[in-house]
Amino acid sequence: MPMASYGRALSALHPTFATIFRSLEEGLEEAQRYHTERQYKRSDDPHLYLHLARRRACAVLEEEGLAARLVDDSAALNMSGILIHHQGFAVRVLHAQRGTAGEIEVPVPGPSRPRQEFWRQASAIPGLETDNLLLLWLDDKGVLQDPMVLIRPLRGDNLKANLQLEWRGKIYREMAKLRAEDLVGLEPDWQADRLA
């Protein structure tokens, strides 16, 4: 499969943008409601809060007809996420963290072989080729932040120094109102140097 550019990925995934934003918002609302009713603090178990948000978000995505499933990894709960399949793309939707410079940190796959294979662009659907992407999102006290960040990983393991990316770029909520063909020419915020 030819490597997907940021613009091509945006164009292909365009029909999912509004639903992904809405699903995560509904998930965060449900997680907040659950914690409020029980007088829980998110800080006491941040993984539970995000797990509840992901479960509801995944249900919304499925209700809207998207091929989505929870991808849980009990060995690394912070790496649990949602996997969406759409038009030859496998998109792993993950809650992210901010680095010291305020930039969204790209997670390393860690020691997990399935995650390392995903980052290396091994097919996420047996028997079919996929272009694997990461969609990273943040929230501020239960409010989804705009934009999200779309990333095409190339490889990684448990060391940050070994993480390689093809590109990274933002997905803004307003992009859902544009035409898919208008997104094809957009450039990512960062792109790896191409070898000649």
CORFENWO-V429661 format. One record per backbone hydrogen bond with DSSP energy under -0.5 kcal/mol. CO is the residue of the C=O (numbers start at 1). NH is the residue of the N-H. Records with the same first field share a line. If there is no record, write none. Layout:
CO: NH  NH
This chain:
5: 9
6: 10
7: 11
8: 12
9: 13
10: 14
13: 16  17
14: 17
16: 20
17: 21
18: 22
19: 23
20: 24
21: 25
22: 26
23: 27
24: 28
25: 29
26: 30
27: 31
28: 32
29: 33
30: 34
31: 35
32: 36
33: 37
34: 38
35: 39  40
36: 39
41: 44  45
42: 45
45: 48  49
46: 50
47: 51
48: 52
49: 53
50: 54
51: 55
52: 56
53: 57
54: 58
55: 59
56: 60
57: 61
58: 62
59: 63
60: 64
61: 66
62: 65
66: 68
67: 85
69: 83
70: 72
71: 81
73: 76
76: 79
77: 80
81: 71
82: 84  93
83: 69
84: 86  91
85: 67
86: 89
88: 131
89: 86  91
90: 92  133
91: 84  93
92: 94  135
93: 82
94: 137
97: 105
99: 102
103: 99
105: 107
109: 112
112: 116
113: 117
114: 118
115: 119
116: 120
117: 122
118: 121
125: 128
128: 125
130: 132
131: 90
133: 92
134: 136  151
135: 94
136: 149
137: 96
138: 145
139: 141
140: 143
142: 144
143: 140
148: 171
149: 136
150: 169
151: 134  153
152: 166  167
155: 164
157: 110
159: 157  162
160: 163
164: 154  155
166: 192
167: 152
168: 189  190
169: 150
171: 148
172: 175
173: 176
174: 177
175: 178
179: 182
180: 183  184
183: 186
186: 7
190: 168
